[in-house]
């Protein structure tokens, strides 16, 4: 992975990282769960106007139509954007992934996705290897520019790579300073997989009110959310925070004009609660 330089005219656009299969992904994106309808559409529109290029959605979110409307009406050339979606467990077959891709394109009203992901491995169903083969076929057909997975553990990754010889561009996992996910990230780094962070600000964990975080934020004259997101990008993680408030959307993009010190990074990493605190994708109740 190589890092592009940040724009010289200020933090109006996220710099990019290069994925295994050659596509470039912005270093910060907008998450859209659980936004629906007009609220989702407004959030995406505001984000695009604030300089976001990466927008993350999923079939399970039931908002691909709203995301698509905002993208189509934004007046931004499609090739400047990076639109990503994910498919559900009922599509875990080679042909199922093809149909799921077509369904997502129809919902979004777009000609192609930049990235398509398997949302959860759902090991109890034991069809995620076939799902991965379907994604590989889409990539080989040139229908999508990057393929990946979400919530896959190292053991799941080993199975799909052994079965196909193809390594995912991305694994999107629950990740924040208090869920640092060091073990899976080490595997990702060894394989060249980019780690994308969902719930990067911590969900209901009080991270934004943590004294360590607020103290660092005060020193940099930044918000707690900006400091948390900066922790991600300084490690070449790609966070996708969800926001509907236009002020928060704009603030979240303004993280490329400062840097955390090594001691500040270490202090935030010390908040890690360990791997067992994250959602376990091997459990039957976890997964779409």
KOLPALUM-314536 format. One record per residue: residue in one letter; x, y, z of N, C-alpha, C, O in turn. Coordinates in pm, whole numbers. Each point is the difference from the previous one (the first is absolute). Layout:
   residuo      npx      npy      npz     capx     capy     capz      cpx      cpy      cpz      opx      opy      opz
         a        X        Y        Z        X        Y        Z        X        Y        Z        X        Y        Z
...
end
This chain:
   residuo      npx      npy      npz     capx     capy     capz      cpx      cpy      cpz      opx      opy      opz
         x       82     -119        0      -82      119        0       86      125        0       99        7       74
         x     -134       88     -154       73      127       -3      -95      113       28     -119       -6      -33
         x      172      109       94      -82      113       39       17      115      -97      113       41      -28
         x     -222       11      -24        7      120      -83       16      122       90      -34       -4      118
         x       85      108     -174       17      124       76     -135       67       22      -90       -8      -83
         x       79       75      196     -121       76       29       -8      121      -92      104       56      -35
         x     -224      -15       -5      -13      118      -85       63      123       65       -5       15      122
         x       62       71     -203       69      116       53      -96      114       36       40       94       68
         x     -164     -104     -113      -91      111       26      -88      -24      121     -110       56       10
         x      156     -138       84      -72      -18      123      -77     -131        2       -7      -71     -100
         x      -52       39      217      -64     -130       19     -141       -5      -57      -96      -25       73
         x       83       49     -202     -132       -5      -64      -25     -135      -64     -110      -26      -50
         x      211      -61       50      -11     -130      -64       99      -93       67      114       39       27
         x     -156     -161       -1       89      -94       67      107      -50      -96      -30      -29     -116
         x      155       19      162      101      -68      -80      -37     -148      -15      -99      -45       57
         x      178      -29     -133      -41     -136      -35      109     -102       30      118       33       14
         x     -162     -159       -3       88     -115       11      -26      -91     -119     -112       -6      -51
         x      216      -65        6      -15      -90     -113      -25     -143       49       74      -52       83
         x     -179       -9     -137      -39     -135       39       78     -105      -79       65       31     -100
         x      -73     -155      146       73     -111      -61      -24      -13     -150       93      -24      -77
         x     -219       41       36      -33      -17     -141        8      130      -80      -48        8     -113
         x      110       95      174       35      119      -76      -92      120       13       37      110      -41
         x     -157     -129       98      -91      114       13       42       85      120       58      -51       95
         x      -89      180     -101       34       92      109     -123       28       85     -107       32      -52
         x      123      -44      184     -110       23       93       31      123       85      110       12       53
         x     -206       79      -37       21      115       89       25      -46      143      -50     -105       42
         x      126      183       32       41      -39      136     -107       29      105       22      -26      118
         x     -134       80     -159     -112       25       91     -128       -7      -82       -5       48     -113
         x      -98     -110      170     -127       -8      -72     -118       28       91       15       29      118
         x     -133      -37     -177     -125       21       74      -70     -134       15      -28      -68      -99
         x       -1       30      222      -86     -115       27     -145       45        0      -30      112       41
         x      -60     -200      -87     -140       43      -15      -98      -78       86     -119       33        1
         x      163     -136       72      -92      -70       90      -13       77      130      101       46       52
         x     -223      -28        3     -130      -54      -39      -90      103      -70     -122       -5       15
         x      181       96      -90      -77      107      -63      -89      -55     -111       39      -90      -74
         x     -159      146       63      -96      -44     -102      -58      122      -72       -1      111       52
         x      -47     -135     -172      -80       98      -72       64      137      -12      118       12      -34
         x     -197       90       62       46      138      -20      118       35       90       90       73      -41
         x      -90     -127      164      112       28       89      131      -55      -57      103       66        5
         x     -109     -186      -60      118      -59      -62       42       80     -123      118       30      -19
         x     -216        4      -64       30       75     -122       66      134       33       97       39      -65
         x     -148       31      164       57      128       39      141      -16       56       88       82      -28
         x      -67     -189      106      132      -25       56      103      -22     -110      108       59        3
         x     -142     -144     -101       93      -27     -110       23      126      -82      113       28      -39
         x     -219       47       11       14      123      -78       92       98       71       89       59      -62
         x     -110      -41      192       84       92       77      146      -47        2       93       80       -8
         x      -75     -211       18      136      -54        2       70       23     -133      117       39       -3
         x     -187      -64     -106       61       20     -132       37      146      -21      105       30      -57
         x     -190       60      103       30      143      -13      115       42       92       67      100      -26
         x      -45     -177      134      110       30       92      132      -61      -43      102       16       68
         x     -103      -88     -181      124      -55      -52       17     -150       16      101      -55      -44
         x     -198      -12      107        8     -146       10      -10      -62     -139      -72       49      -86
         x      146     -156       67       -8      -76     -125      -41     -146       25      -60      -63      -86
         x       94       11      205      -34     -138       37     -133       -3       75      -14       62      105
         x      -82     -135     -159     -130      -18       64      -24     -150       17       11      -77      -96
         x      -44       36      218      -20     -142       32     -147      -27       28      -64       68       80
         x       10     -170     -148     -137      -43       25       -4     -152       -3      104      -65       -8
         x     -223        8       15      -17     -145       -3     -145      -33      -30      -90       78       31
         x       69     -193      -91     -137      -45      -26      -79       -6      130     -118       36        3
         x      182      -81      104      -67      -15      129      -43      133       61      -90        3       84
         x      152      106     -125      -33      130       58     -132       56      -53      -59       90       60
         x       13     -143     -173     -125       44      -62        5      149      -39     -101       70        4
         x      220      -23      -41       12      141      -39       78       19     -129       39      113      -33
         x      -15     -222      -42       74       16     -126      -71       97      -94       66       74      -73
         x     -199      -75       73      -73       92      -88       26      145       37       19       84      -88
         x      -18      -53      217       25      137       45      143       41      -29       25      113      -44
         x       70     -203       67      140       29      -32       14       30     -149       65       96      -39
         x     -127     -180      -43       10       18     -144      -57      131      -49       58       65      -87
         x     -171      -24      144      -59      128      -41       96      115       29       19       89      -84
         x       39      -91      203       92      108       36      123        1      -91       46      107      -41
         x        6     -225       10      118       -9      -86      -33       50     -141       76       77      -59
         x     -190     -120        7      -35       37     -138      -30      149      -13       26       59     -105
         x      -79        2      210      -41      140       -7      107       97       49      -21      121       -2
         x      136     -173       45      103       86       59       75       84     -103       60      101       34
         x      -65     -144     -160       72       74     -103      149      -23        1       76       79      -56
         x      -32     -188      120      142      -33        7       26     -116      -97      -73      -98        1
         x      177      109      -84       29     -110      -93       12     -134       74       67       -9      103
         x     -132      -92     -156       -4     -130       68      139      -55       26       24      -62      104
         x       70       86     -197      133      -57       15       78       63      115      105      -52       39
         x     -153      163       14       67       63      115      -48      -58      133       56       33      105
         x     -157     -118     -108      -59      -54      122       37     -146       18       35      -69      -96
         x      -46       23      220       26     -140       35     -122      -49       77      -18       31      118
         x      -67     -108     -186     -125      -47       59       12     -149       29       36      -79      -87
         x      -66       42      211       17     -138       46     -130      -52       61      -70       73       71
         x       38     -199     -101     -117      -63       63       34     -144       39      108      -50      -32
         x     -201      -15      101       22     -134       55     -125      -85      -22     -112       51       -5
         x      132     -182       -8     -113      -90      -21      -22      -92      119       89      -20       83
         x     -210      -36      -75      -44      -80      113       30     -149      -18       42      -44     -107
         x      -66      -31      214       30     -144        2      -83      -80      -99       45     -106      -44
         x     -165      153        7      -80      -74      -97       62        3     -140      -45      -73      -89
         x      146      155       70       68       10     -129      134      -74        0       81       20      -91
         x      -57     -104      190      128      -70       11       11     -117      -96       -3     -116       40
         x       15      148     -167       30      -98     -104       58       79     -117      -12      122       -3
         x       75     -190      -91       60       70     -113     -107       78      -77       17      119      -27
         x     -125     -186       -7     -107       67      -74      -74      101       88      -45      104      -48
         x       35     -135      177      -68       90       92       68      134       11      -66      104       11
         x      198     -104      -14       74      126        6      -22       81     -127      -11      123        6
         x        4     -191     -120      -29       70     -125     -136       69        8      -15      116      -38
         x      -84     -189       87     -134       59       12       -1      114      102      -63      103      -23
         x      134     -123      135        5      104      103       64      128      -53      -42      111       32
         x      145     -128     -114       66      117      -59      -96       75      -91       -9      123        6
         x      -62     -196      -90      -99       64      -87     -109       69       81      -44      109      -35
         x        1     -174      144     -104       60       85       49      131       62      -74       98        5
         x      198      -98       43       54      122       61       13      112     -103      -30      115       29
         x       74     -150     -150       10      101     -105     -138       56      -34      -15      121      -20
         x      -85     -207       14     -136       46      -28      -51       90      111      -60      104      -26
         x       85     -143      150      -44       81      114       67      137       -1      -64      102       28
         x      192     -101      -58       77      125        1      -22       84     -126       19      121        3
         x      -59     -186     -113      -13       71     -127      136       36      -58       15      103      -65
         x       85     -190       89      136       24      -48       42     -111      -96      -58     -109        0
         x      159      138      -81       49      -97      -98      100      -98       58       18     -110      -51
         x       48      151      159      100      -88       62       24       45      143      -30      113       38
         x       85     -204       42       49       31      133      152        1       -4       61      -74      -78
         x        0      156      161      145       -4       13       44     -121       82      107      -56      -23
         x     -190       16      120       35     -114       84     -127      -72       45     -101       64       30
         x      107     -196      -27     -110      -83       45       54      -94      107      106      -62      -18
         x     -178       51      128       47      -77      115     -100     -107       42     -121       18      -14
         x      173     -129       66      -80     -100       70      -20       52      142       97       18       74
         x     -223        8      -35      -28       75      122       44      -74      127       62       60       88
         x      -95     -189      -78       39      -83      115       33     -139      -53      -57      -43     -100
         x      148      -28      166       31     -136      -46     -112     -101       28      -20      -93      -78
         x      -52      111      188     -109      -92       42       51     -145       -8      -49      -78      -81
         x      146       41      165       59     -134       -6     -101     -113       20       20     -109      -54
         x     -127      133      129     -100     -105       20      -62      -44     -132      -41     -115      -14
         x       35      205      -81      -53      -31     -133      107      -66      -87      -30      -81      -88
         x      156      118      114      117      -58      -66       -4       10     -152       27      -97      -71
         x      -61      216       23       -2       23     -145       85      121      -39       -5       46     -114
         x       82        5      210       73      125      -31      114      -22     -100       41       95      -66
         x       10     -217       55      101      -26     -103      -61       15     -139       61       57      -90
         x     -183     -109       73      -70       17     -127      -30      147      -27        7       46     -114
         x      -41       26      220      -24      144      -16      126       71      -49       -6       86      -87
         x      121     -125      143      125       61      -42       31      -34     -146       49       85      -74
         x      -77     -209       33       21      -38     -139      -86       87      -93       41       34     -111
         x     -162        1      158      -85       88      -79       59      139      -15       -8       60     -107
         x       68      -10      215       65      131       -7      121       -3      -92       23       93      -77
         x       55     -200       84      116      -14      -88      -45        1     -146       65       60      -86
         x     -176     -126       59      -53       -2     -138      -38      140      -46       28       38     -113
         x      -92       40      201      -34      139      -34      125       81      -33        2       78      -95
         x      103      -97      174      125       72      -23       61      -42     -133       45       85      -78
         x      -43     -215       52       60      -50     -124      -79       46     -123       57       20     -107
         x     -187       -2      125      -84       49     -110       18      150      -23      -46       53     -101
         x      113       14      193       18      144      -10     -123       80       38      -10      118      -33
         x      -85     -183      103     -124       69       35       16       87      125      -77       93       21
         x      176     -123       62       25       77      122      150       18       13       78      -83      -46
         x      -36      193      109      142       34        3       74      -55      121      121      -19       -4
         x     -195       -8      112       61      -54      121     -101      -92       69     -120       24       -4
         x      172     -129       67      -87      -94       71       54      -21      140      120       10       25
         x     -211      -39       65       43      -18      138     -103      -71       83     -100      -52      -49
         x      127       52      178      -85      -67       97      -21       93      119       65      103       13
         x     -157     -143       72      -28       78      120      -22      -97      116      -70     -100      -14
         x      131      131      126      -16      -81      121       59     -140      -12      -43      -91       70
         x      141       74     -159       68     -129      -14      115       -9       99       78       94       15
         x      -68     -208       52      113      -28       87      116      -57      -83      -20      -42     -114
         x      141       39      171      112      -58      -74      -25     -141      -52       44      -34     -110
         x     -115      -49      186      -29     -136      -47      -91        3     -122       16      -82      -90
         x     -112      173       87      -87       13     -117       81       46     -121      -19      -50     -111
         x      109      145      134       84       49     -109       86     -113      -58       15      -12     -122
         x       41      -69      210       84     -110      -47      -76      -93      -92       53      -45     -101
         x     -176       15      136      -80      -93      -82      -26       55     -139       14      -71      -99
         x      -53      197       91      -35       53     -133      124       20      -86       -5      -17     -121
         x      116       52      184      124       18      -77       53     -135      -47       44      -13     -114
         x      -48      -88      201       44     -134      -38      -84      -57     -113       49      -73      -86
         x     -180      109       86      -91      -56     -100       15       66     -137      -32      -62     -101
         x       79      185       97        0       76     -125      136       57      -39       23       31     -117
         x       66      -16      212      127       67      -26      -13      151      -11       97       68      -34
         x     -216      -16       63      -26      144      -12      -18       60      139      -81      -48       79
         x      156      153      -50       -5       69      129      -96      118       -9        4       73      -99
         x      -89      -53      198      -91      116       -2       77      132        1      107       12       59
         x     -165       86     -127       54      136       10      -19       56      140       87       69       52
         x     -202      -99        8      -42       65      125      -68     -101       91      -69      -91      -46
         x       90      107      176      -86      -64      100      -54      111       89       76       70       67
         x     -206      -53      -68      -65      105       80      -43      -62      132      -84      -90        4
         x      143      140      106      -27      -58      131      -32      109      103       33      117      -20
         x      -97     -158      128      -26       91      112      135       38       61       76      -87       42
         x      -48      218      -36      133       41       42       -4      145       50      -51       89      -69
         x      104      -68      186       13      132       62      112      -10      102       46     -111       29
         x        1      222       27      110      -10       96      -27      -97      115       92      -63       51
         x     -218       51       -9      -29      -95      108      -27     -140      -51      -21      -92       79
         x       20       74     -212       -7     -133      -64      106        1     -110      -34        4     -118
         x      159       -8      156      110       26      -93       23     -116      -97       63       21     -104
         x     -111     -139      134        4     -115      -92      142      -29      -50       22      -18     -120
         x       73       13      211      141      -14      -37       30     -131      -72       77       -1      -96
         x     -138     -109      141       30     -131      -61      -48       -7     -146       80      -34      -87
         x     -207       65       58      -40       -4     -141       73      102      -86       29      -27     -116
         x        0      144      171       72      101      -78      139      -48      -38       48       31     -109
         x       17     -105      197      133      -53      -31       -8      -97     -118       87       -1      -86
         x     -192      -81       84      -20      -93     -112      -27       78     -128       56      -31     -105
         x     -141      132      113      -29       83     -117      129       62      -56       22       -2     -121
         x       60       56      209      124       64      -44       91     -100      -71       62       34     -101
         x      -53     -155      155       86     -102      -62      -49      -36     -140       81      -28      -89
         x     -212       30       70      -59      -41     -128      -16      117      -99      -23      -22     -119
         x       36      144      168      -22      116      -86     -145       42       -8      -38       73      -92
         x      -44     -119      186     -142       37        5      -14      134       72       58       19      108
         x     -133       73     -164      -28      126       69     -111      -23      102      -99      -67      -28
         x      117      124      146     -101      -10      105      -88      123        0       48      113       14
         x     -178     -136      -30      -98      108        4      -73      -10      134      -38     -109       42
         x       18      221       24      -54        2      136     -147       41        3      -34      113      -33
         x      -54     -208       73     -137       44       26      -15       29      149       69      -58       84
         x     -161      149      -53      -15       54      135      134       53       52       42      -35      110
         x       26      121     -189      135       45       36        5       94      120      106       20       60
         x     -221       37      -24       -4       90      116      -45      -74      126      -12       60      107
         x      -12     -190     -120      -50      -77      114     -150       16       10      -50      113        1
         x      -20     -221        7     -146        7        6      -45      -22      144       18     -109       56
         x      -76      211        3      -52       -7      136      109      -38      101      -29      -60      104
         x      154       96     -135      108      -34       92       53      122       75       88      -13       86
         x     -141      132     -117       43      121       69      138       48      -38       59       80       73
         x       -8     -127     -186      136       40      -39       16      150      -15      102       57       38
         x     -204        7      -94       11      144      -26        2       82      129       35      118       -1
         x      -74     -181      112        5       68      130      115      -49       87       15       43      114
         x       66     -133     -168      112      -54       78      102      110       27       38       73      -93
         x        9      -58      217       94      108       33      128       -3      -83       56      105      -33
         x       -8     -224        0      120       -9      -84      -25       65     -136       83       76      -50
         x     -198     -106       -8      -33       51     -132      -29      150        5       50       76      -83
         x     -128      -33      181      -35      142        8      122       85       33        9      115      -44
         x       84     -170      122      122       74       31       85       22     -124       54      109      -21
         x      -41     -213      -60       76       12     -124      -69       98      -94       65       82      -66
         x     -197      -91       59      -76       90      -86       21      145       39       17       87      -86
         x      -17      -60      215       19      138       47      138       53      -40       13      117      -37
         x       89     -202       46      135       44      -35       11       36     -148       75       89      -38
         x     -151     -159      -46        7       25     -144     -108       96      -50       -4       31     -119
         x      -82       15      210     -112       86      -39      -88      -70     -104      -43       60      -98
         x       17     -188      123      -83      -83      -85     -110      -63       84        6        3      123
         x     -105      -61     -189     -104      -72       72       50     -141       35       98      -48      -57
         x     -167      -15      151       35     -138       36      -14      -92     -120       84      -88      -21
         x     -189      108      -59      -20      -84     -118      116       16      -98       45      -98      -59
         x        2      220       40      112       22      -92      126      -72       48       75      -55      -80
         x      -53       57      210      117      -68       56      -13     -151      -19       97      -67      -35
         x     -215       13       59      -22     -144      -18       22      -41     -145       63     -103      -26
         x     -114      182      -67       18      -32     -142      146       14      -42       49      -76      -83
         x       20      173      141      142       18      -31       80     -122       45       95      -39      -67
         x     -133      -20      180       66     -122       48       -8     -110     -106       95      -75      -19
         x     -207       66      -50      -16     -100     -106       91       31     -119       79      -85      -41
         x      -89      206      -12       70       27     -126      151       -1       16       72      -28      -95
         x      -23       59      216      145       -6       21       53     -143       -2      121      -21       -5
         x     -210      -76       10       41     -140       -8      -43      -64     -132        0     -122      -14
         x      -34      205      -83      -48      -47     -131     -124      -87       11      -22      -89      -83
         x      -58      113      185     -135      -55        9      -94       98      -70       26      120        0
         x     -133     -170      -59      -97       88      -68     -129       -1       81      -77      -96       -7
         x       51      203       84     -123        6       79     -117       48      -84       16       81      -92
         x     -134     -132      124     -122       41      -71     -105       42      104      -99      -71       21
         x      119      186       45      -95       45      102     -135       36      -61       -7       60     -107
         x      -98      -97      177     -135       42      -41      -30      135       63       31       24      117
         x      -91       65     -195      -41      131       52     -113       53      -86       -1      -19     -122
         x      -94       85      185     -108       66      -75        2      151       21      -55       75      -81
         x      118      -30      188       13      143       27      105       60      -94      115      -45        1
         x     -151      147      -82       96       58      -95      128       51       66      108       -9      -58
         x     -120       62      180      119       50       70       95     -115       31      120       12      -20
         x     -175     -124       69       84     -116       32       61      -59     -126      116      -41        0
         x     -194       38     -108       51      -52     -127      123       80      -43      101      -57      -39
         x     -112      190       46      111       86      -39      118      -16       95      115       -7      -44
         x     -142        3      174      108      -15       98       74     -132      -19      123       -4       11
         x     -196     -102      -40       64     -131      -15       98       -2     -117       98      -75        3
         x     -122      157     -105       92        6     -113      123       83       32      102      -13      -68
         x     -109       97      169      109       93       31      100      -62       96       21       49      112
         x       42     -158     -157       95      -72       86      137      -17      -66       86      -71       51
         x      -67      138     -165      124      -18      -74       95      119       15       98       12      -74
         x     -128       77      170       84      118       20       68       -1      137       49      103       45
         x      -47     -219       21       71      -11      127       44     -145       18      -44      -88      -74
         x      131       64      170       49     -135       26        9      -24      151       32       91       76
         x      -60     -212      -36       16      -40      139      144      -43       23       63      -57      -88
         x      -11       86      207      136      -42       34        1     -149       31     -105      -61       20
         x      224        4      -17       14     -143       32      -57      -30      138      -65     -103       20
         x       88      192       76      -50      -24      135     -153       11        5      -66      -73       74
         x       11      163     -154     -146       11       -6      -62     -125      -65     -103      -49       46
         x      166       -1     -150      -47     -123      -63        5     -116       99      -93      -80        7
         x      200       72       68       14     -107       98     -104       11      111      -56     -100       45
         x       29      223       -1      -99       21      106     -138      -44      -46      -76      -57       78
         x       43       83     -204     -130      -41      -52       -6     -151      -21     -104      -62       25
         x      214        3      -71        2     -144      -19      -10      -74      133      -44     -115        4
         x       83      180      104      -10      -62      133     -144      -17       45      -27      -68      100
         x      -67      130     -172     -142      -14       33      -58     -132      -49     -116      -31       29
         x      194      -48     -102      -48     -124      -60      -55      -97      105       65      -30      100
         x     -187      -18     -125      -65      -96       91       22     -145      -41      -49      -92       66
         x      123       71     -175       31     -136      -40      -95      -55     -105     -110       52      -19
         x      154     -157      -49      -73      -58     -112     -137      -52       41      -94        4      -80
         x       81      -53      201     -127      -59       43     -112      103       16     -117      -37       12
         x      152      164      -11     -103      103       15      -69       32     -133     -105       65       -2
         x      162     -110     -108      -60       24     -132     -110     -102      -29       -4     -107       61
         x      -84      140     -154     -103      -95      -42       65     -122      -63       91       12      -83
         x     -137     -130      123       61     -126      -44      -73      -52     -123     -116      -40        8
         x      184       42     -122      -67      -40     -124      -16     -151      -12      -59      -47      -97
         x      108      -29      192      -25     -145        1     -133      -35       66      -50     -111      -17
         x       -7      204       90     -128      -27       68     -117        8      -99       -4       92      -81
         x      -89     -186       87     -110       -4      -95      -84      127       -5      -53       36     -105
         x       42       33      219      -86      119        3       66      123      -65      -66      102      -22
         x      195     -112       -7       70      113      -62       18      -26     -148       78      -87      -39
         x     -148      160      -42       20      -12     -143     -127       13      -81     -106      -49       39
         x      121      115     -151     -112       18      -94       16     -100     -114      -82       -4      -91
end
